[in-house]
Amino acid sequence: MQQGMSQSMVATAAMQMFMRALQATGMELSQMAAAAVAANPALEELPEPGKDRREAEGDAGDFYGDGSGGVDYEATRRHDVMMDSLTEEISLADALESQVRQSALPSAVESACLRLISYLDEHGYFTEDPVEIARMLQVPPDVFNKALRALRDLDPPGVGATGLRQSLMLQLERLGEADSLSMTLLRDHWDELVRHRYDLAAKALGLDEATVAGAAHRLARLNPDPGSAFCRAEHHVISPDLLVVRNGDELQVSLTGNGIPRLGLSAQYREMLAEHADEPELRRYLSQCFREGRNMIKAIADRQETILTVAKAVVERQRSFFLHGPQALVPLKMEQIADATGLAVSTVSRAVKGKYIKCDHGVYELRSFFTAALPATEHDEGISSGAIRARIRALVDAEDPRKPLSDAGIEAALAAEGITVARRTIAKYRDQLRILPASLRKQR
């Protein structure tokens, strides 16, 4: 036995509420606020500025305030109806995170696995190459590999893949069909499979075409969209959280405030608290309501401030993108933004997930500005993978449809610009961009 003192960080209720608010999208935050208003009689939603001046008195005009101009019973009734209509559906990410936390993984592996989940799209596929994600997260290789395996062992089968092909392979492995003909087709004859050229695959394998066709039809019974059983916030119209306005070479970043709930504390319940000061139980209950209400209001305010801080740092380091477009995207790691803002990497990760920024070039998720660097041979610095993808897209968009660029042609075009990229990397990025091979893009 040993006696001693040690320091540890304990997440307070206020900190936990802030983390939930920070990670939430605008729609999820609205649902959180509606649930809080429905459960807390001292908390109410404030009207939009200028809509009803009678309700906007007191703290109603102040997003960060503690008071309000009275109880709007009609608004309360509407919130009750809203809460009754909320479904219990969960997202794919929620389901995966729940499984991870119940899997008794080592803490480092669990943390890496949870961070990996944030890079999955609505289908359960990675939006970035896992190797690049490992480089961005700076997770030790052994921990990262264990986290990736743990993620791919979760339900639904097929999550954690880089695309459809790998997802189907993961599903076959889960079914104990790793040595099947269907797996062979996926692994070695993908091009023939997607073009339904079963005769070519049969000839290469020394089998009859009917056997190969049967193995291909087996794949049709697998799930091409592992995330299909879960609710998808992405189906809703994207409302930008931030706006970048260009004024010459100056870039101004601001919050849009779209969909962000404006909450305040009820003046009526303040009076009730003062009037019943001699009733300990009632006073204790009301004090708790006010404390939780203040925590919710502060969590939303801190969320907005944190997102804006992170966004400004991202825009500053991606100036070339906002001035010149996607082809000018530079390598960026979350650790760089964490160092610049003084925030933890995990806080930066939460702040950029599901938050969108609107600029002259379109609407982008904040997380998309974090890309790994590819080693460059003719440049002093690496080139971001995002910039490479943008250049590939531009080359394909400008090609002659009667003579589309092959992967070798794209490689040569990039090399002419001083960018050296392996052909297999080009093929991988082309798949991620959902660009068909040259043979399937060719127009007669």
Secondary structure, 3 states (H helix, E strand, C coil): CCCCCCCCCCCCHHHHHHHHHHHCCHHHHHHHHHHHHHHCCCEEECCCCCCCCCCCCCCCCCCCCCCCCCCCHHHHHHHHHHHHHCCCCCEHHHHHHHHHHCCCCCHHHHHHHHHHHCCECCCCEECCCHHHHHHHHCCCHHHHHHHHHHHHCCCCCCCCECCHHHHHHHHHHHCCCCCCHHHHHHHHCHHHHHCCCHHHHHHHHCCCHHHHHHHHHHHCCCCCCHHHHCECHHHCCCCCCEEEEEECCEEEEEECCCCCCCEEECHHHHHHHHHCCCCHHHHHHHHHHHHHHHHHHHHHHHHHHHHHHHHHHHHHHCHHHHHHCHHHCCCCCHHHHHHHHCCCHHHHHHHHCCCEEEECCEEEEHHHHCCCEECCCCCCCCEEHHHHHHHHHHHHHCCECCECCCHHHHHHHHHHCCCCCCHHHHHHHHHHCCCCCHHHHCCC
